[in-house]
Amino acid sequence: MSHPAVEEAAVIGRMDEDGLTKPTVFIVLKDPGVDAAALHEELRAHVKATAGLWKYPRWIEVVEDLPRTVTGKIQRFKLRASVTGQA
């Protein structure tokens, strides 16, 4: 969320083709008109520089908003379901 283009973000673990859990990030952009595809590599580089080389997101999903409970907590189970196809 420290990147200037990101309004909010949530991270979940996701299995890659080797069976290893890697980060997937769901982001809400401050400006929805920004080309999200062009922003992906910039976001990966930003995370590598600020959080560490191994923590960068392997997958980046741009969403309009993050699913939340009535109290405002992010519902990560819904994000996981959107990745695995289970609803």
PDB file with one MODEL, atoms N, CA, C and O in Angstrom:
MODEL        1
ATOM      1  N   MET A   1       0.819  -1.191   0.000  1.00  0.00           N
ATOM      2  CA  MET A   1       0.000   0.000   0.000  1.00  0.00           C
ATOM      3  C   MET A   1       0.861   1.253   0.000  1.00  0.00           C
ATOM      4  O   MET A   1       0.324   2.355  -0.106  1.00  0.00           O
ATOM      5  N   SER A   2       2.155   1.125   0.113  1.00  0.00           N
ATOM      6  CA  SER A   2       3.009   2.301   0.108  1.00  0.00           C
ATOM      7  C   SER A   2       3.256   2.852  -1.296  1.00  0.00           C
ATOM      8  O   SER A   2       3.818   3.938  -1.441  1.00  0.00           O
ATOM      9  N   HIS A   3       2.847   2.127  -2.317  1.00  0.00           N
ATOM     10  CA  HIS A   3       2.990   2.625  -3.692  1.00  0.00           C
ATOM     11  C   HIS A   3       1.952   3.714  -3.934  1.00  0.00           C
ATOM     12  O   HIS A   3       0.802   3.560  -3.522  1.00  0.00           O
ATOM     13  N   PRO A   4       2.326   4.809  -4.591  1.00  0.00           N
ATOM     14  CA  PRO A   4       1.404   5.933  -4.766  1.00  0.00           C
ATOM     15  C   PRO A   4       0.146   5.617  -5.588  1.00  0.00           C
ATOM     16  O   PRO A   4      -0.843   6.341  -5.471  1.00  0.00           O
ATOM     17  N   ALA A   5       0.148   4.575  -6.403  1.00  0.00           N
ATOM     18  CA  ALA A   5      -1.015   4.246  -7.222  1.00  0.00           C
ATOM     19  C   ALA A   5      -2.028   3.361  -6.509  1.00  0.00           C
ATOM     20  O   ALA A   5      -3.134   3.158  -7.010  1.00  0.00           O
ATOM     21  N   VAL A   6      -1.658   2.829  -5.334  1.00  0.00           N
ATOM     22  CA  VAL A   6      -2.493   1.850  -4.641  1.00  0.00           C
ATOM     23  C   VAL A   6      -3.273   2.505  -3.504  1.00  0.00           C
ATOM     24  O   VAL A   6      -2.700   3.146  -2.624  1.00  0.00           O
ATOM     25  N   GLU A   7      -4.597   2.327  -3.544  1.00  0.00           N
ATOM     26  CA  GLU A   7      -5.473   2.819  -2.476  1.00  0.00           C
ATOM     27  C   GLU A   7      -5.465   1.853  -1.292  1.00  0.00           C
ATOM     28  O   GLU A   7      -5.255   2.259  -0.149  1.00  0.00           O
ATOM     29  N   GLU A   8      -5.696   0.569  -1.579  1.00  0.00           N
ATOM     30  CA  GLU A   8      -5.660  -0.460  -0.544  1.00  0.00           C
ATOM     31  C   GLU A   8      -5.292  -1.793  -1.179  1.00  0.00           C
ATOM     32  O   GLU A   8      -5.404  -1.975  -2.391  1.00  0.00           O
ATOM     33  N   ALA A   9      -4.849  -2.723  -0.332  1.00  0.00           N
ATOM     34  CA  ALA A   9      -4.391  -4.014  -0.835  1.00  0.00           C
ATOM     35  C   ALA A   9      -4.624  -5.098   0.204  1.00  0.00           C
ATOM     36  O   ALA A   9      -4.710  -4.830   1.402  1.00  0.00           O
ATOM     37  N   ALA A  10      -4.725  -6.335  -0.284  1.00  0.00           N
ATOM     38  CA  ALA A  10      -4.822  -7.514   0.577  1.00  0.00           C
ATOM     39  C   ALA A  10      -4.021  -8.635  -0.073  1.00  0.00           C
ATOM     40  O   ALA A  10      -4.028  -8.788  -1.294  1.00  0.00           O
ATOM     41  N   VAL A  11      -3.337  -9.408   0.745  1.00  0.00           N
ATOM     42  CA  VAL A  11      -2.484 -10.482   0.246  1.00  0.00           C
ATOM     43  C   VAL A  11      -2.981 -11.818   0.782  1.00  0.00           C
ATOM     44  O   VAL A  11      -3.344 -11.942   1.951  1.00  0.00           O
ATOM     45  N   ILE A  12      -2.988 -12.813  -0.097  1.00  0.00           N
ATOM     46  CA  ILE A  12      -3.300 -14.189   0.299  1.00  0.00           C
ATOM     47  C   ILE A  12      -2.219 -15.096  -0.262  1.00  0.00           C
ATOM     48  O   ILE A  12      -1.477 -14.707  -1.164  1.00  0.00           O
ATOM     49  N   GLY A  13      -2.133 -16.300   0.270  1.00  0.00           N
ATOM     50  CA  GLY A  13      -1.224 -17.298  -0.267  1.00  0.00           C
ATOM     51  C   GLY A  13      -1.919 -18.091  -1.363  1.00  0.00           C
ATOM     52  O   GLY A  13      -3.124 -18.336  -1.298  1.00  0.00           O
ATOM     53  N   ARG A  14      -1.149 -18.490  -2.373  1.00  0.00           N
ATOM     54  CA  ARG A  14      -1.693 -19.257  -3.498  1.00  0.00           C
ATOM     55  C   ARG A  14      -0.628 -20.255  -3.939  1.00  0.00           C
ATOM     56  O   ARG A  14       0.552 -19.917  -4.030  1.00  0.00           O
ATOM     57  N   MET A  15      -1.050 -21.478  -4.209  1.00  0.00           N
ATOM     58  CA  MET A  15      -0.110 -22.519  -4.631  1.00  0.00           C
ATOM     59  C   MET A  15       0.304 -22.294  -6.083  1.00  0.00           C
ATOM     60  O   MET A  15      -0.528 -22.007  -6.944  1.00  0.00           O
ATOM     61  N   ASP A  16       1.611 -22.431  -6.339  1.00  0.00           N
ATOM     62  CA  ASP A  16       2.077 -22.363  -7.721  1.00  0.00           C
ATOM     63  C   ASP A  16       2.110 -23.771  -8.309  1.00  0.00           C
ATOM     64  O   ASP A  16       1.671 -24.725  -7.667  1.00  0.00           O
ATOM     65  N   GLU A  17       2.626 -23.899  -9.521  1.00  0.00           N
ATOM     66  CA  GLU A  17       2.631 -25.203 -10.192  1.00  0.00           C
ATOM     67  C   GLU A  17       3.558 -26.215  -9.518  1.00  0.00           C
ATOM     68  O   GLU A  17       3.448 -27.415  -9.766  1.00  0.00           O
ATOM     69  N   ASP A  18       4.471 -25.736  -8.667  1.00  0.00           N
ATOM     70  CA  ASP A  18       5.370 -26.633  -7.929  1.00  0.00           C
ATOM     71  C   ASP A  18       4.843 -26.997  -6.550  1.00  0.00           C
ATOM     72  O   ASP A  18       5.506 -27.717  -5.804  1.00  0.00           O
ATOM     73  N   GLY A  19       3.648 -26.504  -6.202  1.00  0.00           N
ATOM     74  CA  GLY A  19       3.054 -26.797  -4.906  1.00  0.00           C
ATOM     75  C   GLY A  19       3.540 -25.894  -3.781  1.00  0.00           C
ATOM     76  O   GLY A  19       3.290 -26.172  -2.609  1.00  0.00           O
ATOM     77  N   LEU A  20       4.232 -24.818  -4.130  1.00  0.00           N
ATOM     78  CA  LEU A  20       4.727 -23.870  -3.132  1.00  0.00           C
ATOM     79  C   LEU A  20       3.732 -22.715  -2.992  1.00  0.00           C
ATOM     80  O   LEU A  20       3.119 -22.295  -3.973  1.00  0.00           O
ATOM     81  N   THR A  21       3.579 -22.211  -1.779  1.00  0.00           N
ATOM     82  CA  THR A  21       2.666 -21.096  -1.544  1.00  0.00           C
ATOM     83  C   THR A  21       3.393 -19.787  -1.812  1.00  0.00           C
ATOM     84  O   THR A  21       4.431 -19.505  -1.213  1.00  0.00           O
ATOM     85  N   LYS A  22       2.837 -18.994  -2.716  1.00  0.00           N
ATOM     86  CA  LYS A  22       3.417 -17.711  -3.102  1.00  0.00           C
ATOM     87  C   LYS A  22       2.366 -16.616  -2.910  1.00  0.00           C
ATOM     88  O   LYS A  22       1.169 -16.905  -2.910  1.00  0.00           O
ATOM     89  N   PRO A  23       2.803 -15.354  -2.746  1.00  0.00           N
ATOM     90  CA  PRO A  23       1.848 -14.262  -2.514  1.00  0.00           C
ATOM     91  C   PRO A  23       1.055 -13.860  -3.752  1.00  0.00           C
ATOM     92  O   PRO A  23       1.590 -13.743  -4.854  1.00  0.00           O
ATOM     93  N   THR A  24      -0.221 -13.657  -3.531  1.00  0.00           N
ATOM     94  CA  THR A  24      -1.122 -13.058  -4.513  1.00  0.00           C
ATOM     95  C   THR A  24      -1.662 -11.803  -3.872  1.00  0.00           C
ATOM     96  O   THR A  24      -2.115 -11.835  -2.728  1.00  0.00           O
ATOM     97  N   VAL A  25      -1.622 -10.696  -4.593  1.00  0.00           N
ATOM     98  CA  VAL A  25      -2.116  -9.442  -4.031  1.00  0.00           C
ATOM     99  C   VAL A  25      -3.335  -8.974  -4.817  1.00  0.00           C
ATOM    100  O   VAL A  25      -3.368  -9.044  -6.046  1.00  0.00           O
ATOM    101  N   PHE A  26      -4.323  -8.500  -4.090  1.00  0.00           N
ATOM    102  CA  PHE A  26      -5.503  -7.878  -4.657  1.00  0.00           C
ATOM    103  C   PHE A  26      -5.386  -6.396  -4.336  1.00  0.00           C
ATOM    104  O   PHE A  26      -5.241  -6.022  -3.172  1.00  0.00           O
ATOM    105  N   ILE A  27      -5.448  -5.549  -5.363  1.00  0.00           N
ATOM    106  CA  ILE A  27      -5.274  -4.119  -5.129  1.00  0.00           C
ATOM    107  C   ILE A  27      -6.457  -3.318  -5.661  1.00  0.00           C
ATOM    108  O   ILE A  27      -7.087  -3.672  -6.657  1.00  0.00           O
ATOM    109  N   VAL A  28      -6.726  -2.236  -4.961  1.00  0.00           N
ATOM    110  CA  VAL A  28      -7.686  -1.234  -5.408  1.00  0.00           C
ATOM    111  C   VAL A  28      -6.841  -0.019  -5.759  1.00  0.00           C
ATOM    112  O   VAL A  28      -6.092   0.488  -4.923  1.00  0.00           O
ATOM    113  N   LEU A  29      -6.963   0.445  -6.996  1.00  0.00           N
ATOM    114  CA  LEU A  29      -6.172   1.581  -7.455  1.00  0.00           C
ATOM    115  C   LEU A  29      -6.817   2.901  -7.060  1.00  0.00           C
ATOM    116  O   LEU A  29      -8.042   3.008  -6.998  1.00  0.00           O
ATOM    117  N   LYS A  30      -5.990   3.905  -6.793  1.00  0.00           N
ATOM    118  CA  LYS A  30      -6.503   5.240  -6.491  1.00  0.00           C
ATOM    119  C   LYS A  30      -7.186   5.832  -7.716  1.00  0.00           C
ATOM    120  O   LYS A  30      -8.231   6.473  -7.607  1.00  0.00           O
ATOM    121  N   ASP A  31      -6.584   5.611  -8.888  1.00  0.00           N
ATOM    122  CA  ASP A  31      -7.148   6.090 -10.144  1.00  0.00           C
ATOM    123  C   ASP A  31      -7.514   4.878 -10.994  1.00  0.00           C
ATOM    124  O   ASP A  31      -6.631   4.251 -11.579  1.00  0.00           O
ATOM    125  N   PRO A  32      -8.807   4.537 -11.073  1.00  0.00           N
ATOM    126  CA  PRO A  32      -9.208   3.342 -11.833  1.00  0.00           C
ATOM    127  C   PRO A  32      -8.869   3.413 -13.320  1.00  0.00           C
ATOM    128  O   PRO A  32      -8.891   2.390 -14.005  1.00  0.00           O
ATOM    129  N   GLY A  33      -8.557   4.599 -13.825  1.00  0.00           N
ATOM    130  CA  GLY A  33      -8.227   4.753 -15.234  1.00  0.00           C
ATOM    131  C   GLY A  33      -6.802   4.373 -15.589  1.00  0.00           C
ATOM    132  O   GLY A  33      -6.451   4.346 -16.769  1.00  0.00           O
ATOM    133  N   VAL A  34      -5.970   4.078 -14.594  1.00  0.00           N
ATOM    134  CA  VAL A  34      -4.571   3.715 -14.827  1.00  0.00           C
ATOM    135  C   VAL A  34      -4.507   2.355 -15.507  1.00  0.00           C
ATOM    136  O   VAL A  34      -5.300   1.466 -15.199  1.00  0.00           O
ATOM    137  N   ASP A  35      -3.561   2.191 -16.435  1.00  0.00           N
ATOM    138  CA  ASP A  35      -3.361   0.911 -17.103  1.00  0.00           C
ATOM    139  C   ASP A  35      -2.740  -0.071 -16.108  1.00  0.00           C
ATOM    140  O   ASP A  35      -1.540  -0.011 -15.836  1.00  0.00           O
ATOM    141  N   ALA A  36      -3.546  -0.961 -15.576  1.00  0.00           N
ATOM    142  CA  ALA A  36      -3.111  -1.892 -14.530  1.00  0.00           C
ATOM    143  C   ALA A  36      -2.038  -2.851 -15.034  1.00  0.00           C
ATOM    144  O   ALA A  36      -1.126  -3.205 -14.287  1.00  0.00           O
ATOM    145  N   ALA A  37      -2.137  -3.275 -16.292  1.00  0.00           N
ATOM    146  CA  ALA A  37      -1.150  -4.217 -16.834  1.00  0.00           C
ATOM    147  C   ALA A  37       0.244  -3.598 -16.845  1.00  0.00           C
ATOM    148  O   ALA A  37       1.224  -4.279 -16.543  1.00  0.00           O
ATOM    149  N   ALA A  38       0.341  -2.329 -17.186  1.00  0.00           N
ATOM    150  CA  ALA A  38       1.639  -1.650 -17.196  1.00  0.00           C
ATOM    151  C   ALA A  38       2.165  -1.438 -15.786  1.00  0.00           C
ATOM    152  O   ALA A  38       3.373  -1.316 -15.584  1.00  0.00           O
ATOM    153  N   LEU A  39       1.279  -1.393 -14.825  1.00  0.00           N
ATOM    154  CA  LEU A  39       1.646  -1.138 -13.436  1.00  0.00           C
ATOM    155  C   LEU A  39       2.185  -2.382 -12.720  1.00  0.00           C
ATOM    156  O   LEU A  39       2.865  -2.257 -11.702  1.00  0.00           O
ATOM    157  N   HIS A  40       1.890  -3.576 -13.238  1.00  0.00           N
ATOM    158  CA  HIS A  40       2.264  -4.823 -12.565  1.00  0.00           C
ATOM    159  C   HIS A  40       3.761  -4.913 -12.278  1.00  0.00           C
ATOM    160  O   HIS A  40       4.149  -5.188 -11.143  1.00  0.00           O
ATOM    161  N   GLU A  41       4.605  -4.688 -13.279  1.00  0.00           N
ATOM    162  CA  GLU A  41       6.055  -4.804 -13.059  1.00  0.00           C
ATOM    163  C   GLU A  41       6.552  -3.724 -12.116  1.00  0.00           C
ATOM    164  O   GLU A  41       7.453  -3.969 -11.314  1.00  0.00           O
ATOM    165  N   GLU A  42       5.976  -2.530 -12.202  1.00  0.00           N
ATOM    166  CA  GLU A  42       6.355  -1.456 -11.287  1.00  0.00           C
ATOM    167  C   GLU A  42       6.022  -1.828  -9.839  1.00  0.00           C
ATOM    168  O   GLU A  42       6.806  -1.560  -8.929  1.00  0.00           O
ATOM    169  N   LEU A  43       4.860  -2.444  -9.633  1.00  0.00           N
ATOM    170  CA  LEU A  43       4.467  -2.871  -8.285  1.00  0.00           C
ATOM    171  C   LEU A  43       5.384  -3.976  -7.768  1.00  0.00           C
ATOM    172  O   LEU A  43       5.775  -3.967  -6.601  1.00  0.00           O
ATOM    173  N   ARG A  44       5.725  -4.927  -8.636  1.00  0.00           N
ATOM    174  CA  ARG A  44       6.635  -6.008  -8.217  1.00  0.00           C
ATOM    175  C   ARG A  44       7.989  -5.434  -7.807  1.00  0.00           C
ATOM    176  O   ARG A  44       8.543  -5.828  -6.781  1.00  0.00           O
ATOM    177  N   ALA A  45       8.519  -4.516  -8.591  1.00  0.00           N
ATOM    178  CA  ALA A  45       9.808  -3.900  -8.282  1.00  0.00           C
ATOM    179  C   ALA A  45       9.728  -3.107  -6.973  1.00  0.00           C
ATOM    180  O   ALA A  45      10.669  -3.117  -6.179  1.00  0.00           O
ATOM    181  N   HIS A  46       8.617  -2.432  -6.756  1.00  0.00           N
ATOM    182  CA  HIS A  46       8.430  -1.658  -5.526  1.00  0.00           C
ATOM    183  C   HIS A  46       8.449  -2.575  -4.296  1.00  0.00           C
ATOM    184  O   HIS A  46       9.087  -2.254  -3.293  1.00  0.00           O
ATOM    185  N   VAL A  47       7.756  -3.702  -4.371  1.00  0.00           N
ATOM    186  CA  VAL A  47       7.724  -4.641  -3.235  1.00  0.00           C
ATOM    187  C   VAL A  47       9.101  -5.252  -3.014  1.00  0.00           C
ATOM    188  O   VAL A  47       9.536  -5.400  -1.872  1.00  0.00           O
ATOM    189  N   LYS A  48       9.790  -5.608  -4.091  1.00  0.00           N
ATOM    190  CA  LYS A  48      11.139  -6.171  -3.942  1.00  0.00           C
ATOM    191  C   LYS A  48      12.062  -5.178  -3.244  1.00  0.00           C
ATOM    192  O   LYS A  48      12.888  -5.570  -2.420  1.00  0.00           O
ATOM    193  N   ALA A  49      11.925  -3.901  -3.568  1.00  0.00           N
ATOM    194  CA  ALA A  49      12.801  -2.874  -2.991  1.00  0.00           C
ATOM    195  C   ALA A  49      12.439  -2.552  -1.543  1.00  0.00           C
ATOM    196  O   ALA A  49      13.318  -2.205  -0.754  1.00  0.00           O
ATOM    197  N   THR A  50      11.160  -2.659  -1.179  1.00  0.00           N
ATOM    198  CA  THR A  50      10.745  -2.244   0.159  1.00  0.00           C
ATOM    199  C   THR A  50      10.561  -3.403   1.133  1.00  0.00           C
ATOM    200  O   THR A  50      10.832  -3.248   2.324  1.00  0.00           O
ATOM    201  N   ALA A  51      10.108  -4.553   0.658  1.00  0.00           N
ATOM    202  CA  ALA A  51       9.799  -5.656   1.570  1.00  0.00           C
ATOM    203  C   ALA A  51      10.788  -6.817   1.484  1.00  0.00           C
ATOM    204  O   ALA A  51      11.003  -7.523   2.469  1.00  0.00           O
ATOM    205  N   GLY A  52      11.379  -7.012   0.333  1.00  0.00           N
ATOM    206  CA  GLY A  52      12.319  -8.116   0.180  1.00  0.00           C
ATOM    207  C   GLY A  52      12.102  -8.837  -1.134  1.00  0.00           C
ATOM    208  O   GLY A  52      10.985  -8.892  -1.646  1.00  0.00           O
ATOM    209  N   LEU A  53      13.176  -9.388  -1.676  1.00  0.00           N
ATOM    210  CA  LEU A  53      13.118 -10.039  -2.990  1.00  0.00           C
ATOM    211  C   LEU A  53      12.164 -11.227  -3.031  1.00  0.00           C
ATOM    212  O   LEU A  53      11.527 -11.462  -4.057  1.00  0.00           O
ATOM    213  N   TRP A  54      12.053 -11.976  -1.946  1.00  0.00           N
ATOM    214  CA  TRP A  54      11.236 -13.184  -1.928  1.00  0.00           C
ATOM    215  C   TRP A  54       9.763 -12.901  -1.635  1.00  0.00           C
ATOM    216  O   TRP A  54       8.935 -13.802  -1.764  1.00  0.00           O
ATOM    217  N   LYS A  55       9.417 -11.676  -1.246  1.00  0.00           N
ATOM    218  CA  LYS A  55       8.046 -11.358  -0.867  1.00  0.00           C
ATOM    219  C   LYS A  55       7.217 -10.749  -1.988  1.00  0.00           C
ATOM    220  O   LYS A  55       6.036 -10.465  -1.787  1.00  0.00           O
ATOM    221  N   TYR A  56       7.800 -10.542  -3.158  1.00  0.00           N
ATOM    222  CA  TYR A  56       7.048  -9.881  -4.222  1.00  0.00           C
ATOM    223  C   TYR A  56       5.879 -10.753  -4.681  1.00  0.00           C
ATOM    224  O   TYR A  56       5.985 -11.980  -4.676  1.00  0.00           O
ATOM    225  N   PRO A  57       4.769 -10.131  -5.077  1.00  0.00           N
ATOM    226  CA  PRO A  57       3.592 -10.911  -5.494  1.00  0.00           C
ATOM    227  C   PRO A  57       3.806 -11.566  -6.856  1.00  0.00           C
ATOM    228  O   PRO A  57       4.222 -10.922  -7.819  1.00  0.00           O
ATOM    229  N   ARG A  58       3.514 -12.846  -6.908  1.00  0.00           N
ATOM    230  CA  ARG A  58       3.614 -13.558  -8.191  1.00  0.00           C
ATOM    231  C   ARG A  58       2.406 -13.263  -9.061  1.00  0.00           C
ATOM    232  O   ARG A  58       2.498 -13.277 -10.289  1.00  0.00           O
ATOM    233  N   TRP A  59       1.269 -12.994  -8.421  1.00  0.00           N
ATOM    234  CA  TRP A  59       0.044 -12.665  -9.131  1.00  0.00           C
ATOM    235  C   TRP A  59      -0.507 -11.363  -8.569  1.00  0.00           C
ATOM    236  O   TRP A  59      -0.494 -11.141  -7.358  1.00  0.00           O
ATOM    237  N   ILE A  60      -0.989 -10.508  -9.458  1.00  0.00           N
ATOM    238  CA  ILE A  60      -1.588  -9.237  -9.048  1.00  0.00           C
ATOM    239  C   ILE A  60      -2.973  -9.160  -9.673  1.00  0.00           C
ATOM    240  O   ILE A  60      -3.125  -9.249 -10.892  1.00  0.00           O
ATOM    241  N   GLU A  61      -3.970  -8.994  -8.831  1.00  0.00           N
ATOM    242  CA  GLU A  61      -5.359  -8.869  -9.285  1.00  0.00           C
ATOM    243  C   GLU A  61      -5.853  -7.474  -8.935  1.00  0.00           C
ATOM    244  O   GLU A  61      -5.816  -7.076  -7.771  1.00  0.00           O
ATOM    245  N   VAL A  62      -6.312  -6.733  -9.927  1.00  0.00           N
ATOM    246  CA  VAL A  62      -6.884  -5.413  -9.682  1.00  0.00           C
ATOM    247  C   VAL A  62      -8.389  -5.585  -9.514  1.00  0.00           C
ATOM    248  O   VAL A  62      -9.054  -6.166 -10.371  1.00  0.00           O
ATOM    249  N   VAL A  63      -8.919  -5.079  -8.413  1.00  0.00           N
ATOM    250  CA  VAL A  63     -10.346  -5.182  -8.120  1.00  0.00           C
ATOM    251  C   VAL A  63     -10.907  -3.790  -7.817  1.00  0.00           C
ATOM    252  O   VAL A  63     -10.168  -2.867  -7.476  1.00  0.00           O
ATOM    253  N   GLU A  64     -12.215  -3.665  -7.948  1.00  0.00           N
ATOM    254  CA  GLU A  64     -12.856  -2.380  -7.654  1.00  0.00           C
ATOM    255  C   GLU A  64     -12.902  -2.110  -6.161  1.00  0.00           C
ATOM    256  O   GLU A  64     -12.741  -0.972  -5.719  1.00  0.00           O
ATOM    257  N   ASP A  65     -13.125  -3.171  -5.381  1.00  0.00           N
ATOM    258  CA  ASP A  65     -13.128  -3.046  -3.924  1.00  0.00           C
ATOM    259  C   ASP A  65     -12.832  -4.405  -3.309  1.00  0.00           C
ATOM    260  O   ASP A  65     -12.959  -5.438  -3.967  1.00  0.00           O
ATOM    261  N   LEU A  66     -12.438  -4.393  -2.048  1.00  0.00           N
ATOM    262  CA  LEU A  66     -12.139  -5.628  -1.339  1.00  0.00           C
ATOM    263  C   LEU A  66     -13.354  -6.048  -0.527  1.00  0.00           C
ATOM    264  O   LEU A  66     -14.010  -5.202   0.082  1.00  0.00           O
ATOM    265  N   PRO A  67     -13.670  -7.353  -0.505  1.00  0.00           N
ATOM    266  CA  PRO A  67     -14.823  -7.809   0.285  1.00  0.00           C
ATOM    267  C   PRO A  67     -14.562  -7.615   1.770  1.00  0.00           C
ATOM    268  O   PRO A  67     -13.499  -7.976   2.276  1.00  0.00           O
ATOM    269  N   ARG A  68     -15.531  -7.049   2.458  1.00  0.00           N
ATOM    270  CA  ARG A  68     -15.367  -6.741   3.881  1.00  0.00           C
ATOM    271  C   ARG A  68     -16.567  -7.215   4.687  1.00  0.00           C
ATOM    272  O   ARG A  68     -17.670  -7.378   4.164  1.00  0.00           O
ATOM    273  N   THR A  69     -16.320  -7.432   5.974  1.00  0.00           N
ATOM    274  CA  THR A  69     -17.398  -7.740   6.910  1.00  0.00           C
ATOM    275  C   THR A  69     -18.088  -6.430   7.279  1.00  0.00           C
ATOM    276  O   THR A  69     -17.664  -5.356   6.852  1.00  0.00           O
ATOM    277  N   VAL A  70     -19.134  -6.524   8.061  1.00  0.00           N
ATOM    278  CA  VAL A  70     -19.861  -5.340   8.518  1.00  0.00           C
ATOM    279  C   VAL A  70     -18.951  -4.424   9.335  1.00  0.00           C
ATOM    280  O   VAL A  70     -19.116  -3.204   9.327  1.00  0.00           O
ATOM    281  N   THR A  71     -17.991  -5.022  10.037  1.00  0.00           N
ATOM    282  CA  THR A  71     -17.075  -4.226  10.860  1.00  0.00           C
ATOM    283  C   THR A  71     -15.855  -3.727  10.091  1.00  0.00           C
ATOM    284  O   THR A  71     -15.000  -3.052  10.664  1.00  0.00           O
ATOM    285  N   GLY A  72     -15.762  -4.051   8.797  1.00  0.00           N
ATOM    286  CA  GLY A  72     -14.687  -3.531   7.962  1.00  0.00           C
ATOM    287  C   GLY A  72     -13.486  -4.436   7.777  1.00  0.00           C
ATOM    288  O   GLY A  72     -12.515  -4.046   7.127  1.00  0.00           O
ATOM    289  N   LYS A  73     -13.531  -5.644   8.337  1.00  0.00           N
ATOM    290  CA  LYS A  73     -12.418  -6.573   8.195  1.00  0.00           C
ATOM    291  C   LYS A  73     -12.460  -7.220   6.805  1.00  0.00           C
ATOM    292  O   LYS A  73     -13.530  -7.586   6.318  1.00  0.00           O
ATOM    293  N   ILE A  74     -11.294  -7.356   6.175  1.00  0.00           N
ATOM    294  CA  ILE A  74     -11.226  -7.953   4.839  1.00  0.00           C
ATOM    295  C   ILE A  74     -11.553  -9.444   4.923  1.00  0.00           C
ATOM    296  O   ILE A  74     -11.023 -10.162   5.772  1.00  0.00           O
ATOM    297  N   GLN A  75     -12.426  -9.891   4.039  1.00  0.00           N
ATOM    298  CA  GLN A  75     -12.827 -11.300   3.993  1.00  0.00           C
ATOM    299  C   GLN A  75     -11.908 -12.042   3.023  1.00  0.00           C
ATOM    300  O   GLN A  75     -12.225 -12.201   1.844  1.00  0.00           O
ATOM    301  N   ARG A  76     -10.774 -12.489   3.538  1.00  0.00           N
ATOM    302  CA  ARG A  76      -9.786 -13.152   2.686  1.00  0.00           C
ATOM    303  C   ARG A  76     -10.299 -14.477   2.129  1.00  0.00           C
ATOM    304  O   ARG A  76      -9.850 -14.913   1.069  1.00  0.00           O
ATOM    305  N   PHE A  77     -11.227 -15.119   2.825  1.00  0.00           N
ATOM    306  CA  PHE A  77     -11.770 -16.385   2.304  1.00  0.00           C
ATOM    307  C   PHE A  77     -12.466 -16.152   0.970  1.00  0.00           C
ATOM    308  O   PHE A  77     -12.463 -17.036   0.114  1.00  0.00           O
ATOM    309  N   LYS A  78     -13.060 -14.984   0.779  1.00  0.00           N
ATOM    310  CA  LYS A  78     -13.701 -14.673  -0.505  1.00  0.00           C
ATOM    311  C   LYS A  78     -12.646 -14.427  -1.586  1.00  0.00           C
ATOM    312  O   LYS A  78     -12.860 -14.772  -2.748  1.00  0.00           O
ATOM    313  N   LEU A  79     -11.528 -13.842  -1.217  1.00  0.00           N
ATOM    314  CA  LEU A  79     -10.448 -13.648  -2.170  1.00  0.00           C
ATOM    315  C   LEU A  79      -9.857 -14.990  -2.586  1.00  0.00           C
ATOM    316  O   LEU A  79      -9.577 -15.215  -3.763  1.00  0.00           O
ATOM    317  N   ARG A  80      -9.669 -15.884  -1.608  1.00  0.00           N
ATOM    318  CA  ARG A  80      -9.166 -17.231  -1.922  1.00  0.00           C
ATOM    319  C   ARG A  80     -10.124 -17.965  -2.855  1.00  0.00           C
ATOM    320  O   ARG A  80      -9.700 -18.628  -3.802  1.00  0.00           O
ATOM    321  N   ALA A  81     -11.425 -17.839  -2.577  1.00  0.00           N
ATOM    322  CA  ALA A  81     -12.432 -18.507  -3.403  1.00  0.00           C
ATOM    323  C   ALA A  81     -12.424 -17.971  -4.830  1.00  0.00           C
ATOM    324  O   ALA A  81     -12.669 -18.722  -5.774  1.00  0.00           O
ATOM    325  N   SER A  82     -12.149 -16.696  -4.995  1.00  0.00           N
ATOM    326  CA  SER A  82     -12.130 -16.121  -6.340  1.00  0.00           C
ATOM    327  C   SER A  82     -10.954 -16.642  -7.146  1.00  0.00           C
ATOM    328  O   SER A  82     -11.023 -16.699  -8.374  1.00  0.00           O
ATOM    329  N   VAL A  83      -9.877 -17.021  -6.472  1.00  0.00           N
ATOM    330  CA  VAL A  83      -8.694 -17.550  -7.152  1.00  0.00           C
ATOM    331  C   VAL A  83      -8.871 -19.031  -7.487  1.00  0.00           C
ATOM    332  O   VAL A  83      -8.468 -19.483  -8.558  1.00  0.00           O
ATOM    333  N   THR A  84      -9.474 -19.781  -6.566  1.00  0.00           N
ATOM    334  CA  THR A  84      -9.624 -21.216  -6.782  1.00  0.00           C
ATOM    335  C   THR A  84     -10.872 -21.573  -7.567  1.00  0.00           C
ATOM    336  O   THR A  84     -11.031 -22.714  -7.999  1.00  0.00           O
ATOM    337  N   GLY A  85     -11.761 -20.602  -7.754  1.00  0.00           N
ATOM    338  CA  GLY A  85     -12.993 -20.849  -8.488  1.00  0.00           C
ATOM    339  C   GLY A  85     -14.122 -21.359  -7.628  1.00  0.00           C
ATOM    340  O   GLY A  85     -15.193 -21.669  -8.149  1.00  0.00           O
ATOM    341  N   GLN A  86     -13.918 -21.457  -6.326  1.00  0.00           N
ATOM    342  CA  GLN A  86     -14.977 -21.901  -5.420  1.00  0.00           C
ATOM    343  C   GLN A  86     -15.709 -20.689  -4.903  1.00  0.00           C
ATOM    344  O   GLN A  86     -15.087 -19.736  -4.433  1.00  0.00           O
ATOM    345  N   ALA A  87     -17.014 -20.713  -4.985  1.00  0.00           N
ATOM    346  CA  ALA A  87     -17.795 -19.559  -4.528  1.00  0.00           C
ATOM    347  C   ALA A  87     -18.638 -19.907  -3.330  1.00  0.00           C
ATOM    348  O   ALA A  87     -19.359 -19.054  -2.812  1.00  0.00           O
TER     349      ALA A  87
ENDMDL
END
